[in-house]
Amino acid sequence: AARRYLWAYAAMPHGSENAKNLRLALQRACAASNDCADGRRGDAARHQRNATFCVEPPGLTPGRASIVTALLAGCIPVLFAPEQDRLWPLHWGGWR
């Protein structure tokens, strides 16, 4: 089935200064885009099911439950930190 949105964002600004800045930039970009499902305003998993890509910025730690939720929803997680890539190597397989 076709996905309604190109990407989804569901995170609030917190974490290191770099993480906050990244999250704020993604928040602004999502708000300005017709192709972004803003999961901050409701059921994040529903928004992930309706998007092709799910941006997964790190926060206080690199790991986010949202990464696994994105995979389960069939949404391709977009990672921003090398530490995130190393969290679940079996999930990525040979396609990363």
C-alpha positions as CSV (number, residue, x, y, z in Angstrom):
1,A,0.0,0.0,0.0
2,A,1.2,3.5,-0.7
3,R,2.3,5.6,2.2
4,R,0.8,9.0,2.6
5,Y,3.9,10.7,3.9
6,L,7.6,10.6,2.8
7,W,8.8,10.9,6.4
8,A,7.7,11.0,10.0
9,Y,9.1,12.8,13.0
10,A,8.1,12.0,16.6
11,A,10.6,13.5,19.1
12,M,10.8,16.4,21.6
13,P,14.0,18.5,22.0
14,H,16.2,17.0,24.8
15,G,19.6,15.5,25.3
16,S,22.9,17.1,24.5
17,E,23.1,20.5,22.9
18,N,23.7,18.9,19.5
19,A,20.8,16.5,20.0
20,K,18.5,19.4,20.9
21,N,19.6,21.4,17.9
22,L,19.1,18.5,15.6
23,R,15.6,17.7,17.0
24,L,14.6,21.4,16.8
25,A,15.7,21.5,13.1
26,L,13.8,18.3,12.3
27,Q,10.7,19.6,14.2
28,R,10.8,22.9,12.1
29,A,11.4,21.0,8.9
30,C,8.5,18.7,9.6
31,A,6.1,21.5,10.5
32,A,7.0,23.3,7.2
33,S,6.5,20.2,5.0
34,N,3.4,18.6,3.6
35,D,5.3,15.3,3.3
36,C,6.0,14.9,7.0
37,A,3.8,13.1,9.6
38,D,4.3,14.9,12.9
39,G,4.0,12.1,15.5
40,R,4.4,14.6,18.3
41,R,0.6,15.3,18.0
42,G,-0.8,11.9,18.6
43,D,-0.1,8.2,18.0
44,A,3.5,8.1,16.8
45,A,3.2,4.5,15.6
46,R,0.2,5.4,13.4
47,H,2.3,8.2,11.8
48,Q,5.2,5.7,11.2
49,R,2.8,3.3,9.5
50,N,1.9,6.1,7.1
51,A,5.4,7.2,6.2
52,T,8.2,5.7,4.1
53,F,11.1,7.1,6.3
54,C,11.2,7.7,10.1
55,V,13.8,10.1,11.3
56,E,15.3,8.8,14.6
57,P,17.5,11.5,16.2
58,P,19.5,10.5,19.3
59,G,18.4,12.1,22.6
60,L,19.8,11.4,26.1
61,T,21.1,8.1,24.7
62,P,21.5,6.8,21.1
63,G,18.9,4.1,21.6
64,R,15.3,4.9,20.9
65,A,12.3,2.5,21.2
66,S,11.0,4.4,18.2
67,I,13.6,2.7,16.0
68,V,12.1,-0.7,16.7
69,T,8.6,0.7,16.4
70,A,9.6,2.1,13.0
71,L,10.9,-1.3,11.8
72,L,7.7,-3.0,13.0
73,A,5.6,-0.4,11.1
74,G,7.6,-0.9,7.9
75,C,9.0,2.5,8.1
76,I,12.7,2.9,7.2
77,P,14.6,4.4,10.2
78,V,16.9,7.3,9.4
79,L,19.8,7.3,11.9
80,F,21.9,10.3,12.8
81,A,24.7,8.9,15.0
82,P,27.1,6.0,14.4
83,E,26.2,4.6,17.8
84,Q,22.7,4.1,16.7
85,D,23.8,1.9,13.8
86,R,25.7,-0.3,16.2
87,L,22.8,-0.9,18.5
88,W,21.0,-3.7,16.6
89,P,23.2,-5.0,13.8
90,L,21.0,-8.0,13.2
91,H,18.1,-5.8,12.3
92,W,20.0,-4.1,9.5
93,G,21.3,-7.2,7.7
94,G,23.2,-6.5,4.5
95,W,21.0,-3.6,3.3
96,R,22.5,-0.8,5.4
